């Protein structure tokens, strides 16, 4: 696992952040978070798909090309922005793998909050804006909600 703070140049990071935090940015409701079919009332999030099934899916995608180039993406699996709401308590979601085969997964935290990503060895990476964590997406990890901000925002990409 590699963690890099202040990954993007400040102005570029702020432009991505403002794009995502715009009140007109489209979000889709997801009723499960790594629950494998078991619906739990407090396990949900909102998703904006950037890239999937071999093609861009969002008007934000072109803005992210410099970010993808910094990651040296050779081939995409998927890319998305996730929004977890503050539910008045911290919820740690079930551990999961992104894909069952070895690949790179990078998370860019878009806001600072007390949420985190937890890995199978117990290590936690705190959500600090403009922090990037890269790891093998076939390794178990879990997400969480936050309690000190309205939302937790994460840009996630799976790639080779």
N, C-alpha and C positions, 0 to 999 in steps of 0.2 A: 504494500500500500504506500502511496506517495501523497503527501499533503502539501499544498503550496498556497500560501497566503498572498493576497494582492495579485492574483494570477493575471488579471486583465488590466490594461491601462485604465486609469480612473474614469476618463471621459467616455471611453467605449463601454466600460461596465455600467456607468450611469445611464447610457442610452438604452442598453438592454433592459435594465431595471425599470426605467420609465415606460418602455414599450409594454412590458408585462404588467406593470401596475396601473396602466391606463384603465379607467372604468369601462371602456368599450372592448377590452381584450376578451375574446371568446373562450369560455371555459365549459367543459363537459363534466357532468357529475358521474363519479365512479362509486358504486355502492359497496365495493370490497377493496381492501388493501391486503394483498397477499394472503387472503383467507382461504383460498382453494375451495371456493364454493360455499363456505359457511358464512352467512350474513350475520354480522354483528352491528347493532345499531350505531355504535360510536366509531366504527372502522369504515371511514369513507374519505374521499378526497376529490379534488377537481383536477382535470387534466386538459392540457392543450398539446395536441400532437404536432410535432414539428417535422418529423421524417419517419416514414414507416412503409413497409412493403415495396421498397425500391424507389420511392419518390418523395419529394417534399410535399408536406400537407398544410403548410402555414405561410402566411405573408411575412412572418418573422424569420423564416428560414434564410433568406438572402442576407439579412443583417448579421447572421451568425457565422457566415462563411469564414471571416477572419479567426473567429474562435475555433472552428473546426480545423482550420489550417494550423493553428498553434498546437492542437492536439495531435497533428500529423495523422488524421483519419485517412485510412486507405480504402475502407469500405464500411458503410453504415449498416447497422442492424436496425436501430431506431433512435429517435431523439424526441424528448418531450419536456414540458414544464409541468411541475406538480405543485398544487396549492393545498396545504393542510390547514384547516381552520382551528382556531383556539376553541376548545370545548370546555374550558374551565378546569381541566385536569390533564395531566400529561398521559398520553396513550402511546405505548410502545407496541408497534405492530408485529405480527408474526414474522419470524425469519423466513427468508425466501432466497432463491437464486433468480437472476434476471433471465438467463438462458442456461441450459444444462451442459454447455460446452464452453471451454476456455475462450475468453474474449476480454477486451478492455471495457470497463465501465467508469465513467467520470461523472461526478456530481459537482456542479457549480452552485454554491449557496447564494441566493439573490438577496437575502436579508439576514440580519443578525437577530437571533432569538435563542431561547434555551432548548430548542429541539436539537436532534442529533441523528447521526447514522451509527448504528451499533453493528459490530462484526462478530463472527463466531468465536473469536478469541476473547471477547468481552471489551475490546477497545472501542471507544466512542470518539467520533469526530464531530465536534460541535459545529452548529450552523453559525458561521461568521461570514458576513457578506464578502463576496469576491474571493472566498476560499474554494479551492479545487481539491477534491480527493479523487484519486484514480486507483482502481483495484481490479481484480479478476471478477467479472460479473457472474461467474459460475460458483463463487464462494458465497456461503450464507451470510446475509446481513438483514437488518431491519431498519425501518424508518420510525419516526415519532412525530407527535404533534408538539406544539409549544404552548406555554401558558403566559408568557410575558409580552407577546405581540398578538395582533389580530390574526395573522397568518404566518405560516412557514412556507417559503418559496424556494424550489429547487429545480434547476435545469439539469436534466439527466440525459446522458448519451451512452449508448452501447455500440461498440464498433471494433474494427480490426485495424 
